Amino acid sequence: MIASVTLNPAVDYTVELSEPLTDGDVARTDEHRYDAGGKGINVSKYLVELDVETVATGVAGGFLGRYLLERLSRAAIDADFVEIDGETRLNATVLGPDGEYKINQNGPRIAAPTVGNVVETLRKYDPDTIVIAGSLPVGAGPETIDRVAEAGPWETVVDVGGATLADLEAEYALCKPNHEELAAATERRVNDVRSAIAAAEELRAAGFDRVVASLGAEGAIMAAPDRTLHAPAADVDVVDTVGAGDALLAGVLAARARQESDAAALRSGVAVASRVVSVSGTRAPSFAGVRDDRESIAVSAY
C-alpha cells in the first residue's frame, strides 16, 4: 500500500475564461469546477485510477475540509484525515486565452500533537511507502517531514519545495522536484536537461536514493543509483498543467509498486502526466491504455 500525506490540502477551484482578463471588467463563465487538491491527495487520486492500493491521509478542517473529504468519498478514494480547528485552504486557477493564473492560500497552522496524530493514522495502515507531498502549513518545517519519515518502517517519498528538500536530514527513497525546486535545493542554475541531470545527481548524493525531476516541456529525468535517465515529454495538447508533477510521481510509484525497472517507471510517469495535462483541473482522466502509451516514450541513459 502507498499512503499519501498531505499536511496542507486544498479545495482546488478552476475557472476557464473565453476572453482575457481586463482590469475593472467583470469576467463571466460557465466553465468552472471544484476538486479535492493538494499534492499528496492528487497522487492518491491518480494511483486509484492506476489500480494501486492507496490511502490519503493528512489534516483537514472547517467547511472546506468537510467538502474536501466529501469529494474524496465521491471519488472512491480511501481517506483518513486528522481534524483540526483551522480552515482548509482554497486554491484558485484561472485558465484564459492569455495564460494561466494561480492563487494559492497559505493554509492553517498545525501543532506538534497534530503531526503525532497523523503518524498514528499511518501506523494503522502499515503502508509499504508513504508520500509526503505539497507545501507545509504554518507551524511545520523540514523537521516535521523527517519526523514522519522516521516514525515507521515504511520507505518515504517526498515532493516538497526546494529549500525544504535541502534541509531534510532523514534518508529518503525518492524525491520529486520540478526544475525550479531542483535549482533551489542545489543552488545551481537549471536551464536545460544537462544542467538538470547534474543537479539531480548532486541532490541524490545528499540522501535520496532516487531523484525524479519534472522539466515541463523537456520531459523528466530520474537520477538512480547506477545511471541517470531522461524521457522527453509526450506530444499532446496541453490544456492545464495543474497536477502534472503529481501525475508524474504517481506513474513512477505505480510502476515501482509493480517492481518494474527505473526506465519503465520513468516512462510510466511521463505517460500518466501526459493524460493529466490534457484535461482541466486536477481530476483524474481515463488512464485506459496508458501502459501502451509509455511504449512510445524513448528513454536515454547518461
RODRENMAR-27106 format. One record per residue: x, y, z of N, C-alpha, C in turn. Coordinates in steps of 0.05 Angstrom, whole numbers, plus 5000, padded with zeros to 4 digits. Layout:
BEGIN
XYZXYZXYZ
...
***
This chain:
BEGIN
501749765000500050005000501750255000
500850464986502150724986500250915000
501251045021499651245036500751525029
498951695021499851975017499352135042
501052335046500852515069500752795059
498452925062498153205054497553375078
499553515088499353675112497953945107
497854025082496654285075494854255050
492754095052491054035029489454285021
487954254999486454484989484054384974
482054554972480054524951480954684927
481354554904482254684880479854794864
479855054859477755174843478955264816
477955154795478955204768476855344751
477555564739475755724722476955744694
475355704674476155744646474755984634
476356164623475256414611475756404581
473756514566474056524537475356784528
475356984546476657244539478757314560
480857464552482957534571481857704594
483157684617482357854640483058144634
481258324641481758614637481158754663
482958924672482659074697480059224697
478459184718475959334721473459204708
473959014690471658874677470858634693
468258554690467258314703467558084683
468957874691469257644674467157434682
465657334662463557134668464256874654
463456654667464056394655462156184666
461655974650460155744659462055514663
464555554656466555334658468155354684
467255204704468755204729468354934743
470254874761469954614775471454634802
470654464821472054434846473154154848
475654124858476853864861478153854889
478353614900479953574924482853584916
484353774928487053814919489153804941
491553864932493953824949495553594936
498153624936499853434921499453144929
499353094955499052814964496352704956
494252864959491652774950491552714921
492852884905492952844876494352574870
496552524884497952264879496152034885
494652034907492851814914490551804893
489652034884487452034864488351894839
490751944830491751814805492451524810
493451464834494051184840491551004840
489351114850486850964849486150884820
486351074802485751024774487750844761
490050814773492150634762492050364777
489950314792489450064806491649994826
492650204840494650164861493250214888
493550044907492350074933493550324947
491850504956492750744968490750854989
491751005008490051155026491151435028
489351635028490151915031489951995060
492052105072492052195099492952485100
492652605123493552885127491853025147
491453285144489853435162487753595146
485453645158483353795145481553925167
480454155160478754295180476854485167
474754545182472754745173470954655151
469454845140467554785118469054665094
471254785086472654695063473954415068
474754365093475754105100473653885097
471253945106469053755103468353715074
468453925059467853905030469953735016
472453775023474653625012474253325017
473653255042473252965048470852855034
468753015030466452925015467252864986
468853044974469752994946471452744944
473152694964474752444963472852204965
470852214982468951994985467551944958
466652154945465252124920467051994899
469652054900471551944881472551664889
471351554910472051284920475051264927
476051484939478851484949478751444979
480051234989480151195018481651425031
480451545051481751775064481351755094
483451835108483451835138484952085147
483552305151484852555157484452635187
486452755198486252865225484753135224
482753165241481153415241482553625257
482653865246483854095260481854325263
482454525279480654745283480754945260
483154965247483455165225481855085201
481855265181480355225156482155135134
481454905121482954815098482855035077
485055065062485255285043483855235017
483455455002482355454975484455554956
485055394935486955474914485555524888
486055744875484555814851486455814827
485555704804486955714779485055834758
485956034744484456164723485756104696
484355974678485355904652484156084631
485756244618484756434598486356414572
485456544551486956534526489656674528
490056834548492556984552494456854572
493656624584495456494603493956354625
495556254644494556104667495356254692
493456314710493956464734493256284758
495056284779494556114802494756294827
492856254845492756394871492456174893
494556144909494555934930494556064957
492755984975492656085002494855935018
495756065040497855945057496755705073
494355715082493255495097493355535127
492255355143492155385172494755305186
494955365212497155285228496655015240
498754845241498454595255500554575278
499954415298501754395321502954115322
505054075338506453825340504553585347
502653615365500853395371499253305347
498653485329497153415305498853235287
501453305285503253135269503452855281
503452835308503452575321500952415315
498652555312496252415305496352315276
497652465259497952375231499652115231
501852115246503551875248501951635258
500351675278498751455288496751345267
495751535251493951455229495451275209
497851355202499451205183500050925194
500650905220501350645232498950455230
496550555230494150375227494150225201
495250355180495150235154497650075146
499850105161502349965157503149975127
503450205115504050225087506850145080
507350055056510049995047511450265041
509950455030511050705021509250935031
510451155040508851395045509951615027
508151785018508852015001508052265016
510052415024509552675038509852895016
507653025010507653204986506153464992
507253674979505853924980507154124998
506054364999507154575016506654505045
508254615063507954575091506254795104
504454725122502854925135504455085155
503355305164504555465185504955285209
507355295221507855135245509354875238
509854825213511254585205513754665189
515854495191518354545176519554285167
522054295157523354045148523453835170
523753915195523953715217521253565219
519053685211516453545211516553315192
517553365168517753145148519652925158
521953005169523752805179522452635201
520952765218519552625240517652405229
516052475209514152285198515652065183
517752145168519251945153520551735171
521451815195522851625212521051495233
518451535231516551435251515651155246
516351035224515450765217517350625199
516850365192518650215176518250265146
516550445139516050495111518350635097
518350615070520150785054518651045049
520151265048518851525046519651665020
517651775006517951934982517052214989
518552414979517752694985517552854959
515553034959515253234938514553494951
516653644958516453894973518254104961
518154344971519654564960522654524961
524154664943526954624941528554694967
527854914980529154985004528654785026
526254675027525654465046527254205040
527454135015528953895007531853925017
533054155015535854195022536254165052
534154205068534454195097533553925110
532653735094531853475104534353325113
534053165135536353025146535952715146
533452625144533052335143533752235115
533751965112534251845086531651795072
531551835046529051815031529451645007
527251495000527451314977527451474951
525951704951525651854926524652134932
525552324917524352594918523652674889
521652854887520752934860520553244858
522753374854522653664850521953734821
521053974816520954084788523654224784
523954344760526654464755527254694773
525254854781525755074799526554974827
525154774836525754654863528554524862
529154404840531754274837533954484839
533554714826535554924827535755034855
533455074869533555184896534854994916
534454734912535554534931538554504928
539654554904542454514899543954784895
542555004893543755264888545255254861
544155124842545255104815543355234795
544355324773542655414751541655164736
539055144733537854914718536255024695
537455024671536155134648535954954624
536954704627536654514605536954234617
536754034601536853754611539553694623
541753784611544353724622544753834650
543954094653544354214679542454094700
540154004691538253864709539453594718
540753454700541953204707544153244728
545853444724547953494743546853564771
544753724771543453804797542153564810
540753394794539453164806541452964817
543652934804545752744815546952854841
547253114842548253234867546253204889
543653244883541653224904541352934913
541652744895541452464902543652394923
545952504919548152444937547752564965
545752744968545252864994543352705011
542452475002540752305019538252195007
538052204980535752094966536651874948
535351644950536151414934535751464905
533451604899532851674871531751964871
532352104850531152374845529752374819
527152424819525652454794524952744792
525752874770525353154767523553204742
521453364745519753434723520853694710
521153684684522353904669520554044649
517954014654516054144636516154034608
516554224588516554144560518953964553
520953954570523253784565523053514578
520653444589520253174599520953144628
522352934634523152864662525652704662
527052714685529452554689529252394715
530752184716531052034741533951974746
534952074769537652014777537451774796
538551544786538351294801541151214810
541351004827544050924837546050854815
545150744793547050654773547250834748
545251004743545351174720543151384722
543251584704541151784703539651754677
537051774677535351724654533851984647
533352014621531652244612529552144593
527052234597524852174578523652434569
523352474543522152724533519152734539
518052974538515253004543513652884519
511352764525509652654504508452884488
507952834462506853034444503853044447
502853214465499953234469499153534471
496653584467495653864470495253914500
496754114510496654174539494354374544
492554284562490254454570490854594596
492054444615492454544642494754384655
496654524666498954384678498654314707
496354404719495954344747495754034751
497353934770497353644775499253484759
500653614740502453464722504653324738
505953474756508153354772507153134790
504753164800503552954817502952704801
502052744776501552514759504052374751
506152524746508752404740509652224763
509452334788510252174811508451934814
505851954811504051724813504751514793
505351594769506051394748508651244755
510551394766513151274774512651074797
511051164817510550994840508950744833
507050774814505450544806507250334794
509150414777511050224765512850104785
513750264804515550154825514049954843
511450004847509849814863509649544849
509849554822509849304807512649194803
514549324816517349244815518549254787
517749454772518749494745521349654746
522749664724525349794722525150094725
527350224730527350514731526450644705
527450524682526650634656523650604652
522550374659519650334656518050524675
519150574698517850754717517751034707
519951124695520051394684518251424660
518151224643516251234620513351234630
512851084651510151074662509351354673
511251484687510651744698510051944676
511651954655511152144633508552084619
507951834615505451754602502951844618
503051794644500851874662500552184662
502852324664502752614665501552724639
502152594616501152694591498052674589
496952484603493952464604492852694621
494152754643493152954662493253234651
495353304636495553574625493553614602
492253394593490353414570487553494580
487153514606484553594617484953824637
482753974643483054194662482554094690
483654234709483354164737485253934745
484753824769486453604778484953344779
482653334765481153084764482752874749
482252624755483652404742482252344716
483652364693482552284668482551984665
481551884643481751594638484651524633
485551314646488251214642488250954626
485950894613485750654597487850664574
489450454572491450444551494050594558
494250704582496650864588499150694588
498850444595501250264595502250224566
500450234547501250214519502550474510
501450704520502550964513505550984519
506350874541509050914551511050774533
510150574517512050434500513150614477
511750834472512651014451514451234462
514951224488516651424501519551324502
521351454489524151374489525551474514
527251304525528851384548531851364542
533251584548536151594543537551574570
539851424570541451394594543951564593
544651674616547051844618548951734639
***
